[in-house]
Amino acid sequence: MNGQSVTALRADVDNRITTGGQVTRKVLNESWAAMSSQYPDVQVTVGGDQAEQERVKPSMARNFLLSLFAVYALLALVFSSYSQPLVIMAIIPFGLTGAVLGHVMLGLDLTLLSLFGLIGLSGVVINDSLLLMEFINRFREEGQEIEQAVLKATLQRFRAIVLTSLTTFLGVTPIILETSVQAKFLKPTAVSLGIGILFATIILLFLLPALAVLQLKLKARLSNDKSAPTSE
């Protein structure tokens, strides 16, 4: 290539012992680092699946952030509020945390397919949070107190949220438990979506009501401050 000789180093990795990423890092950071000074004209680059992952990850991260901004804008229009969408989307990081913990428990590396599962997980988490917030607002419009409205909405949506999460998890469980080569290809996506949604649901049922109470009380206090007469 360009008048230079090229040597490709390939290997089949036993995923039960190590991963392709770990082998690559060991070769570059240890083996090649120790001998690079002896061959100053030699350039070492990563190719194949790992190079493709490094190329796709930045664009996927950028597009994911753009999609989150679009979701925020839509929620802000629906709820006529700038703060309630933040309450709804605050659960997303906990879903991502659950997905990472699932990978750790099963001994899996975060791959490009894991990111696909994380994106799908974010959609499910937003949907559950959206429905709960909608019921809270509905009960508030009926004149109920903040704590009462949040408690009643959480109790009414409890079954629907839990069933949504359980059915999502059970739907991908066969892929998570499968040991065939074909299933291992999709396993990171299934782990991100399945285990991530279980973890996020537990957090959602406790954290979102608490955040909703804080947001509604702060909004009420700010409204009272604005409506209070000023003394001259």
PyRosetta script that sets phi, psi and omega in degrees:
from pyrosetta import init, pose_from_sequence

init()
pose = pose_from_sequence("MNGQSVTALRADVDNRITTGGQVTRKVLNESWAAMSSQYPDVQVTVGGDQAEQERVKPSMARNFLLSLFAVYALLALVFSSYSQPLVIMAIIPFGLTGAVLGHVMLGLDLTLLSLFGLIGLSGVVINDSLLLMEFINRFREEGQEIEQAVLKATLQRFRAIVLTSLTTFLGVTPIILETSVQAKFLKPTAVSLGIGILFATIILLFLLPALAVLQLKLKARLSNDKSAPTSE")
pose.set_psi(1, 123.6)
pose.set_omega(1, -176.8)
pose.set_phi(2, 54.1)
pose.set_psi(2, 37.6)
pose.set_omega(2, 179.1)
pose.set_phi(3, 77.9)
pose.set_psi(3, 5.1)
pose.set_omega(3, -179.2)
pose.set_phi(4, -112.3)
pose.set_psi(4, 145.5)
pose.set_omega(4, 177.0)
pose.set_phi(5, -76.7)
pose.set_psi(5, 145.0)
pose.set_omega(5, -177.7)
pose.set_phi(6, -123.8)
pose.set_psi(6, 132.5)
pose.set_omega(6, 175.7)
pose.set_phi(7, -120.7)
pose.set_psi(7, 124.1)
pose.set_omega(7, -179.7)
pose.set_phi(8, -100.5)
pose.set_psi(8, 129.9)
pose.set_omega(8, 177.7)
pose.set_phi(9, -106.4)
pose.set_psi(9, 115.2)
pose.set_omega(9, -177.9)
pose.set_phi(10, -121.1)
pose.set_psi(10, 154.5)
pose.set_omega(10, 179.2)
pose.set_phi(11, -157.6)
pose.set_psi(11, 147.5)
pose.set_omega(11, 171.9)
pose.set_phi(12, -94.7)
pose.set_psi(12, 127.7)
pose.set_omega(12, -174.0)
pose.set_phi(13, -103.1)
pose.set_psi(13, 132.8)
pose.set_omega(13, 173.5)
pose.set_phi(14, -86.0)
pose.set_psi(14, 103.9)
pose.set_omega(14, -175.3)
pose.set_phi(15, -65.5)
pose.set_psi(15, -14.4)
pose.set_omega(15, 176.7)
pose.set_phi(16, -74.5)
pose.set_psi(16, -17.5)
pose.set_omega(16, -178.0)
pose.set_phi(17, -109.7)
pose.set_psi(17, -44.3)
pose.set_omega(17, -177.6)
pose.set_phi(18, -152.1)
pose.set_psi(18, -174.5)
pose.set_omega(18, 178.8)
pose.set_phi(19, -128.2)
pose.set_psi(19, 164.2)
pose.set_omega(19, 178.6)
pose.set_phi(20, -61.5)
pose.set_psi(20, -38.1)
pose.set_omega(20, 179.2)
pose.set_phi(21, -64.0)
pose.set_psi(21, -41.9)
pose.set_omega(21, 179.9)
pose.set_phi(22, -66.1)
pose.set_psi(22, -40.5)
pose.set_omega(22, 178.9)
pose.set_phi(23, -64.5)
pose.set_psi(23, -42.9)
pose.set_omega(23, -179.8)
pose.set_phi(24, -62.9)
pose.set_psi(24, -45.3)
pose.set_omega(24, 179.6)
pose.set_phi(25, -62.7)
pose.set_psi(25, -37.5)
pose.set_omega(25, -180.0)
pose.set_phi(26, -66.9)
pose.set_psi(26, -41.3)
pose.set_omega(26, 179.8)
pose.set_phi(27, -65.1)
pose.set_psi(27, -45.4)
pose.set_omega(27, -176.3)
pose.set_phi(28, -74.5)
pose.set_psi(28, -43.7)
pose.set_omega(28, -173.1)
pose.set_phi(29, -84.2)
pose.set_psi(29, -22.7)
pose.set_omega(29, -177.5)
pose.set_phi(30, -115.0)
pose.set_psi(30, -63.0)
pose.set_omega(30, -174.6)
pose.set_phi(31, -64.7)
pose.set_psi(31, -53.8)
pose.set_omega(31, -177.4)
pose.set_phi(32, -71.6)
pose.set_psi(32, -34.3)
pose.set_omega(32, 178.9)
pose.set_phi(33, -61.1)
pose.set_psi(33, -32.1)
pose.set_omega(33, -178.3)
pose.set_phi(34, -76.1)
pose.set_psi(34, -24.9)
pose.set_omega(34, -176.1)
pose.set_phi(35, -115.4)
pose.set_psi(35, -0.7)
pose.set_omega(35, -176.1)
pose.set_phi(36, -62.1)
pose.set_psi(36, -33.4)
pose.set_omega(36, -178.9)
pose.set_phi(37, -66.7)
pose.set_psi(37, -23.2)
pose.set_omega(37, 179.8)
pose.set_phi(38, -79.4)
pose.set_psi(38, -20.1)
pose.set_omega(38, -177.9)
pose.set_phi(39, -130.0)
pose.set_psi(39, 72.9)
pose.set_omega(39, -174.8)
pose.set_phi(40, -66.5)
pose.set_psi(40, -21.9)
pose.set_omega(40, -178.1)
pose.set_phi(41, -88.2)
pose.set_psi(41, -5.0)
pose.set_omega(41, -177.4)
pose.set_phi(42, -90.2)
pose.set_psi(42, 131.8)
pose.set_omega(42, 176.6)
pose.set_phi(43, -111.3)
pose.set_psi(43, 133.4)
pose.set_omega(43, 180.0)
pose.set_phi(44, -115.1)
pose.set_psi(44, 124.3)
pose.set_omega(44, 178.1)
pose.set_phi(45, -129.4)
pose.set_psi(45, 157.9)
pose.set_omega(45, 179.2)
pose.set_phi(46, -96.0)
pose.set_psi(46, 137.1)
pose.set_omega(46, 178.8)
pose.set_phi(47, -128.9)
pose.set_psi(47, -169.9)
pose.set_omega(47, 176.6)
pose.set_phi(48, 70.8)
pose.set_psi(48, -145.2)
pose.set_omega(48, -176.4)
pose.set_phi(49, -62.1)
pose.set_psi(49, -38.4)
pose.set_omega(49, -177.2)
pose.set_phi(50, -68.5)
pose.set_psi(50, -38.1)
pose.set_omega(50, 176.2)
pose.set_phi(51, -65.4)
pose.set_psi(51, -37.8)
pose.set_omega(51, 178.5)
pose.set_phi(52, -65.5)
pose.set_psi(52, -40.0)
pose.set_omega(52, 178.3)
pose.set_phi(53, -63.0)
pose.set_psi(53, -44.0)
pose.set_omega(53, 179.7)
pose.set_phi(54, -64.3)
pose.set_psi(54, -29.8)
pose.set_omega(54, 179.7)
pose.set_phi(55, -76.2)
pose.set_psi(55, -37.1)
pose.set_omega(55, -173.9)
pose.set_phi(56, -82.9)
pose.set_psi(56, -33.9)
pose.set_omega(56, -173.3)
pose.set_phi(57, -55.3)
pose.set_psi(57, -47.1)
pose.set_omega(57, 179.8)
pose.set_phi(58, -60.8)
pose.set_psi(58, -43.2)
pose.set_omega(58, -179.7)
pose.set_phi(59, -68.4)
pose.set_psi(59, -36.1)
pose.set_omega(59, 178.3)
pose.set_phi(60, -66.6)
pose.set_psi(60, -41.0)
pose.set_omega(60, 177.9)
pose.set_phi(61, -62.5)
pose.set_psi(61, -42.3)
pose.set_omega(61, 179.2)
pose.set_phi(62, -63.9)
pose.set_psi(62, -44.8)
pose.set_omega(62, -179.8)
pose.set_phi(63, -67.6)
pose.set_psi(63, -32.9)
pose.set_omega(63, 177.8)
pose.set_phi(64, -65.8)
pose.set_psi(64, -41.9)
pose.set_omega(64, 177.6)
pose.set_phi(65, -64.7)
pose.set_psi(65, -39.0)
pose.set_omega(65, 177.3)
pose.set_phi(66, -64.5)
pose.set_psi(66, -39.7)
pose.set_omega(66, 178.9)
pose.set_phi(67, -66.8)
pose.set_psi(67, -37.3)
pose.set_omega(67, 176.5)
pose.set_phi(68, -64.0)
pose.set_psi(68, -38.9)
pose.set_omega(68, 177.3)
pose.set_phi(69, -64.6)
pose.set_psi(69, -39.6)
pose.set_omega(69, 177.9)
pose.set_phi(70, -64.7)
pose.set_psi(70, -40.8)
pose.set_omega(70, 177.3)
pose.set_phi(71, -62.2)
pose.set_psi(71, -44.0)
pose.set_omega(71, 178.6)
pose.set_phi(72, -59.6)
pose.set_psi(72, -44.3)
pose.set_omega(72, -179.1)
pose.set_phi(73, -62.6)
pose.set_psi(73, -42.7)
pose.set_omega(73, 179.3)
pose.set_phi(74, -64.9)
pose.set_psi(74, -43.3)
pose.set_omega(74, 179.1)
pose.set_phi(75, -65.4)
pose.set_psi(75, -37.9)
pose.set_omega(75, 178.1)
pose.set_phi(76, -62.6)
pose.set_psi(76, -36.9)
pose.set_omega(76, 177.2)
pose.set_phi(77, -69.3)
pose.set_psi(77, -41.6)
pose.set_omega(77, -177.6)
pose.set_phi(78, -66.8)
pose.set_psi(78, -45.8)
pose.set_omega(78, -175.6)
pose.set_phi(79, -91.1)
pose.set_psi(79, -5.3)
pose.set_omega(79, -177.0)
pose.set_phi(80, 51.9)
pose.set_psi(80, 43.9)
pose.set_omega(80, -177.3)
pose.set_phi(81, -151.1)
pose.set_psi(81, 144.6)
pose.set_omega(81, 175.7)
pose.set_phi(82, -92.3)
pose.set_psi(82, -19.7)
pose.set_omega(82, -175.0)
pose.set_phi(83, -94.2)
pose.set_psi(83, -35.5)
pose.set_omega(83, -178.4)
pose.set_phi(84, -62.6)
pose.set_psi(84, -38.4)
pose.set_omega(84, 174.0)
pose.set_phi(85, -59.0)
pose.set_psi(85, -33.3)
pose.set_omega(85, 177.5)
pose.set_phi(86, -66.4)
pose.set_psi(86, -37.1)
pose.set_omega(86, 176.7)
pose.set_phi(87, -63.7)
pose.set_psi(87, -43.5)
pose.set_omega(87, -179.1)
pose.set_phi(88, -64.6)
pose.set_psi(88, -44.2)
pose.set_omega(88, -175.1)
pose.set_phi(89, -82.1)
pose.set_psi(89, -7.0)
pose.set_omega(89, 179.9)
pose.set_phi(90, -67.2)
pose.set_psi(90, -17.2)
pose.set_omega(90, -178.9)
pose.set_phi(91, -80.5)
pose.set_psi(91, -19.2)
pose.set_omega(91, -175.2)
pose.set_phi(92, -56.8)
pose.set_psi(92, -46.8)
pose.set_omega(92, -179.9)
pose.set_phi(93, -58.2)
pose.set_psi(93, -31.2)
pose.set_omega(93, 179.9)
pose.set_phi(94, -72.2)
pose.set_psi(94, -32.4)
pose.set_omega(94, 173.4)
pose.set_phi(95, -65.1)
pose.set_psi(95, -40.6)
pose.set_omega(95, 177.1)
pose.set_phi(96, -64.4)
pose.set_psi(96, -37.6)
pose.set_omega(96, 177.0)
pose.set_phi(97, -63.0)
pose.set_psi(97, -42.5)
pose.set_omega(97, 177.6)
pose.set_phi(98, -62.2)
pose.set_psi(98, -38.5)
pose.set_omega(98, 178.6)
pose.set_phi(99, -64.4)
pose.set_psi(99, -42.0)
pose.set_omega(99, 178.9)
pose.set_phi(100, -65.0)
pose.set_psi(100, -42.1)
pose.set_omega(100, 177.8)
pose.set_phi(101, -62.3)
pose.set_psi(101, -36.8)
pose.set_omega(101, 177.0)
pose.set_phi(102, -62.5)
pose.set_psi(102, -40.7)
pose.set_omega(102, 177.0)
pose.set_phi(103, -64.5)
pose.set_psi(103, -40.2)
pose.set_omega(103, -180.0)
pose.set_phi(104, -64.9)
pose.set_psi(104, -44.4)
pose.set_omega(104, -178.4)
pose.set_phi(105, -62.9)
pose.set_psi(105, -36.2)
pose.set_omega(105, -177.4)
pose.set_phi(106, -95.2)
pose.set_psi(106, 1.8)
pose.set_omega(106, 177.5)
pose.set_phi(107, 69.8)
pose.set_psi(107, 34.3)
pose.set_omega(107, -178.7)
pose.set_phi(108, -105.5)
pose.set_psi(108, 150.5)
pose.set_omega(108, 173.9)
pose.set_phi(109, -89.6)
pose.set_psi(109, 150.1)
pose.set_omega(109, 173.4)
pose.set_phi(110, -74.0)
pose.set_psi(110, 119.7)
pose.set_omega(110, -177.7)
pose.set_phi(111, -120.7)
pose.set_psi(111, -176.9)
pose.set_omega(111, 177.5)
pose.set_phi(112, -61.4)
pose.set_psi(112, -37.1)
pose.set_omega(112, 178.5)
pose.set_phi(113, -68.6)
pose.set_psi(113, -28.5)
pose.set_omega(113, 175.1)
pose.set_phi(114, -63.0)
pose.set_psi(114, -38.4)
pose.set_omega(114, 179.7)
pose.set_phi(115, -65.6)
pose.set_psi(115, -35.2)
pose.set_omega(115, 176.1)
pose.set_phi(116, -60.7)
pose.set_psi(116, -42.8)
pose.set_omega(116, 177.8)
pose.set_phi(117, -65.0)
pose.set_psi(117, -36.8)
pose.set_omega(117, 179.0)
pose.set_phi(118, -64.3)
pose.set_psi(118, -37.9)
pose.set_omega(118, 179.2)
pose.set_phi(119, -66.6)
pose.set_psi(119, -44.7)
pose.set_omega(119, 176.8)
pose.set_phi(120, -63.6)
pose.set_psi(120, -37.3)
pose.set_omega(120, 177.8)
pose.set_phi(121, -60.7)
pose.set_psi(121, -41.7)
pose.set_omega(121, -179.7)
pose.set_phi(122, -59.7)
pose.set_psi(122, -38.6)
pose.set_omega(122, 178.7)
pose.set_phi(123, -64.4)
pose.set_psi(123, -41.8)
pose.set_omega(123, 179.7)
pose.set_phi(124, -66.2)
pose.set_psi(124, -42.2)
pose.set_omega(124, -179.5)
pose.set_phi(125, -63.1)
pose.set_psi(125, -43.9)
pose.set_omega(125, 179.4)
pose.set_phi(126, -63.4)
pose.set_psi(126, -39.5)
pose.set_omega(126, -179.8)
pose.set_phi(127, -61.9)
pose.set_psi(127, -47.2)
pose.set_omega(127, 178.9)
pose.set_phi(128, -62.8)
pose.set_psi(128, -44.6)
pose.set_omega(128, -179.6)
pose.set_phi(129, -65.3)
pose.set_psi(129, -37.9)
pose.set_omega(129, 179.8)
pose.set_phi(130, -61.6)
pose.set_psi(130, -45.1)
pose.set_omega(130, -179.2)
pose.set_phi(131, -65.2)
pose.set_psi(131, -39.7)
pose.set_omega(131, 179.3)
pose.set_phi(132, -65.4)
pose.set_psi(132, -43.5)
pose.set_omega(132, 179.4)
pose.set_phi(133, -65.6)
pose.set_psi(133, -35.3)
pose.set_omega(133, 178.0)
pose.set_phi(134, -62.5)
pose.set_psi(134, -40.9)
pose.set_omega(134, 179.2)
pose.set_phi(135, -69.6)
pose.set_psi(135, -36.8)
pose.set_omega(135, 177.4)
pose.set_phi(136, -60.9)
pose.set_psi(136, -46.3)
pose.set_omega(136, 179.1)
pose.set_phi(137, -63.6)
pose.set_psi(137, -37.2)
pose.set_omega(137, -180.0)
pose.set_phi(138, -63.7)
pose.set_psi(138, -44.5)
pose.set_omega(138, 180.0)
pose.set_phi(139, -69.5)
pose.set_psi(139, -31.5)
pose.set_omega(139, 175.9)
pose.set_phi(140, -66.0)
pose.set_psi(140, -38.4)
pose.set_omega(140, 178.2)
pose.set_phi(141, -65.7)
pose.set_psi(141, -24.8)
pose.set_omega(141, 177.0)
pose.set_phi(142, -79.0)
pose.set_psi(142, -3.0)
pose.set_omega(142, 176.1)
pose.set_phi(143, 96.5)
pose.set_psi(143, 9.4)
pose.set_omega(143, -179.4)
pose.set_phi(144, -78.9)
pose.set_psi(144, 152.7)
pose.set_omega(144, 177.5)
pose.set_phi(145, -64.7)
pose.set_psi(145, 160.1)
pose.set_omega(145, -174.3)
pose.set_phi(146, -59.5)
pose.set_psi(146, -53.1)
pose.set_omega(146, -178.3)
pose.set_phi(147, -61.8)
pose.set_psi(147, -40.8)
pose.set_omega(147, -179.7)
pose.set_phi(148, -65.6)
pose.set_psi(148, -41.2)
pose.set_omega(148, -179.8)
pose.set_phi(149, -65.8)
pose.set_psi(149, -42.6)
pose.set_omega(149, 180.0)
pose.set_phi(150, -66.6)
pose.set_psi(150, -43.3)
pose.set_omega(150, 179.9)
pose.set_phi(151, -64.0)
pose.set_psi(151, -45.1)
pose.set_omega(151, -178.7)
pose.set_phi(152, -65.7)
pose.set_psi(152, -41.0)
pose.set_omega(152, 179.3)
pose.set_phi(153, -65.3)
pose.set_psi(153, -41.6)
pose.set_omega(153, -180.0)
pose.set_phi(154, -63.3)
pose.set_psi(154, -42.4)
pose.set_omega(154, 179.3)
pose.set_phi(155, -66.6)
pose.set_psi(155, -38.5)
pose.set_omega(155, -178.8)
pose.set_phi(156, -71.3)
pose.set_psi(156, -35.0)
pose.set_omega(156, -177.5)
pose.set_phi(157, -93.6)
pose.set_psi(157, -1.8)
pose.set_omega(157, -177.2)
pose.set_phi(158, -57.1)
pose.set_psi(158, -51.4)
pose.set_omega(158, -176.8)
pose.set_phi(159, -63.5)
pose.set_psi(159, -43.1)
pose.set_omega(159, -178.7)
pose.set_phi(160, -64.3)
pose.set_psi(160, -41.6)
pose.set_omega(160, -179.0)
pose.set_phi(161, -67.4)
pose.set_psi(161, -44.3)
pose.set_omega(161, -179.1)
pose.set_phi(162, -65.2)
pose.set_psi(162, -42.0)
pose.set_omega(162, 179.7)
pose.set_phi(163, -64.9)
pose.set_psi(163, -39.6)
pose.set_omega(163, 177.2)
pose.set_phi(164, -60.5)
pose.set_psi(164, -43.9)
pose.set_omega(164, -178.3)
pose.set_phi(165, -69.7)
pose.set_psi(165, -43.3)
pose.set_omega(165, -178.7)
pose.set_phi(166, -65.5)
pose.set_psi(166, -42.8)
pose.set_omega(166, 179.6)
pose.set_phi(167, -66.3)
pose.set_psi(167, -36.1)
pose.set_omega(167, 175.7)
pose.set_phi(168, -63.9)
pose.set_psi(168, -45.1)
pose.set_omega(168, 179.6)
pose.set_phi(169, -64.1)
pose.set_psi(169, -46.9)
pose.set_omega(169, -178.4)
pose.set_phi(170, -66.3)
pose.set_psi(170, -28.1)
pose.set_omega(170, 179.1)
pose.set_phi(171, -66.8)
pose.set_psi(171, -31.9)
pose.set_omega(171, -179.6)
pose.set_phi(172, -102.1)
pose.set_psi(172, -1.7)
pose.set_omega(172, -179.8)
pose.set_phi(173, -59.1)
pose.set_psi(173, -41.8)
pose.set_omega(173, 177.9)
pose.set_phi(174, -56.4)
pose.set_psi(174, -36.2)
pose.set_omega(174, 178.5)
pose.set_phi(175, -70.1)
pose.set_psi(175, -38.9)
pose.set_omega(175, -179.7)
pose.set_phi(176, -64.4)
pose.set_psi(176, -38.4)
pose.set_omega(176, -176.2)
pose.set_phi(177, -86.3)
pose.set_psi(177, -16.0)
pose.set_omega(177, -177.8)
pose.set_phi(178, -69.7)
pose.set_psi(178, 144.3)
pose.set_omega(178, -178.0)
pose.set_phi(179, -113.4)
pose.set_psi(179, 1.3)
pose.set_omega(179, -179.0)
pose.set_phi(180, -70.9)
pose.set_psi(180, 160.6)
pose.set_omega(180, -178.9)
pose.set_phi(181, -63.4)
pose.set_psi(181, -40.2)
pose.set_omega(181, -179.4)
pose.set_phi(182, -63.2)
pose.set_psi(182, -39.4)
pose.set_omega(182, -179.1)
pose.set_phi(183, -72.1)
pose.set_psi(183, -33.8)
pose.set_omega(183, -179.7)
pose.set_phi(184, -61.2)
pose.set_psi(184, -27.3)
pose.set_omega(184, 178.9)
pose.set_phi(185, -64.1)
pose.set_psi(185, -36.3)
pose.set_omega(185, -178.0)
pose.set_phi(186, -98.1)
pose.set_psi(186, -4.3)
pose.set_omega(186, -174.3)
pose.set_phi(187, -58.8)
pose.set_psi(187, -43.6)
pose.set_omega(187, 178.9)
pose.set_phi(188, -58.9)
pose.set_psi(188, -38.2)
pose.set_omega(188, 177.8)
pose.set_phi(189, -65.0)
pose.set_psi(189, -43.9)
pose.set_omega(189, -179.3)
pose.set_phi(190, -65.0)
pose.set_psi(190, -39.1)
pose.set_omega(190, 179.4)
pose.set_phi(191, -66.5)
pose.set_psi(191, -44.1)
pose.set_omega(191, 179.2)
pose.set_phi(192, -59.3)
pose.set_psi(192, -44.8)
pose.set_omega(192, -177.0)
pose.set_phi(193, -75.6)
pose.set_psi(193, -47.7)
pose.set_omega(193, -173.3)
pose.set_phi(194, -71.1)
pose.set_psi(194, -57.7)
pose.set_omega(194, -178.2)
pose.set_phi(195, -71.3)
pose.set_psi(195, -34.6)
pose.set_omega(195, 178.2)
pose.set_phi(196, -61.8)
pose.set_psi(196, -40.4)
pose.set_omega(196, -178.3)
pose.set_phi(197, -71.5)
pose.set_psi(197, -32.6)
pose.set_omega(197, 176.2)
pose.set_phi(198, -64.3)
pose.set_psi(198, -46.7)
pose.set_omega(198, -179.8)
pose.set_phi(199, -64.1)
pose.set_psi(199, -43.8)
pose.set_omega(199, -177.7)
pose.set_phi(200, -66.4)
pose.set_psi(200, -34.3)
pose.set_omega(200, -179.4)
pose.set_phi(201, -64.9)
pose.set_psi(201, -42.5)
pose.set_omega(201, 178.8)
pose.set_phi(202, -61.7)
pose.set_psi(202, -44.7)
pose.set_omega(202, 178.8)
pose.set_phi(203, -65.7)
pose.set_psi(203, -41.3)
pose.set_omega(203, -176.9)
pose.set_phi(204, -59.2)
pose.set_psi(204, -44.0)
pose.set_omega(204, -175.0)
pose.set_phi(205, -66.9)
pose.set_psi(205, -18.5)
pose.set_omega(205, 179.0)
pose.set_phi(206, -107.3)
pose.set_psi(206, -43.2)
pose.set_omega(206, -173.0)
pose.set_phi(207, -77.7)
pose.set_psi(207, -45.3)
pose.set_omega(207, -176.0)
pose.set_phi(208, -61.9)
pose.set_psi(208, -43.9)
pose.set_omega(208, 175.3)
pose.set_phi(209, -58.5)
pose.set_psi(209, -39.1)
pose.set_omega(209, 179.5)
pose.set_phi(210, -65.7)
pose.set_psi(210, -43.7)
pose.set_omega(210, 178.1)
pose.set_phi(211, -65.9)
pose.set_psi(211, -35.7)
pose.set_omega(211, 179.1)
pose.set_phi(212, -65.0)
pose.set_psi(212, -40.3)
pose.set_omega(212, 177.6)
pose.set_phi(213, -62.6)
pose.set_psi(213, -45.9)
pose.set_omega(213, 179.2)
pose.set_phi(214, -61.7)
pose.set_psi(214, -43.3)
pose.set_omega(214, -178.5)
pose.set_phi(215, -65.6)
pose.set_psi(215, -42.9)
pose.set_omega(215, -178.3)
pose.set_phi(216, -69.2)
pose.set_psi(216, -39.4)
pose.set_omega(216, 178.5)
pose.set_phi(217, -67.8)
pose.set_psi(217, -40.3)
pose.set_omega(217, 178.0)
pose.set_phi(218, -65.3)
pose.set_psi(218, -40.3)
pose.set_omega(218, 177.7)
pose.set_phi(219, -63.3)
pose.set_psi(219, -42.7)
pose.set_omega(219, 179.1)
pose.set_phi(220, -65.0)
pose.set_psi(220, -39.0)
pose.set_omega(220, 179.8)
pose.set_phi(221, -67.0)
pose.set_psi(221, -41.7)
pose.set_omega(221, 178.3)
pose.set_phi(222, -65.4)
pose.set_psi(222, -36.3)
pose.set_omega(222, 178.1)
pose.set_phi(223, -66.4)
pose.set_psi(223, -40.0)
pose.set_omega(223, 179.3)
pose.set_phi(224, -67.0)
pose.set_psi(224, -38.1)
pose.set_omega(224, 179.2)
pose.set_phi(225, -64.7)
pose.set_psi(225, -37.5)
pose.set_omega(225, -179.1)
pose.set_phi(226, -72.0)
pose.set_psi(226, -34.0)
pose.set_omega(226, -177.1)
pose.set_phi(227, -84.8)
pose.set_psi(227, -13.2)
pose.set_omega(227, -178.5)
pose.set_phi(228, -69.4)
pose.set_psi(228, 137.0)
pose.set_omega(228, -179.8)
pose.set_phi(229, -69.7)
pose.set_psi(229, 144.3)
pose.set_omega(229, 178.6)
pose.set_phi(230, -97.2)
pose.set_psi(230, 137.6)
pose.set_omega(230, -179.6)
pose.set_phi(231, -89.8)
pose.set_psi(231, 140.0)
pose.set_omega(231, 180.0)
pose.set_phi(232, -98.0)
pose.dump_pdb("model.pdb")
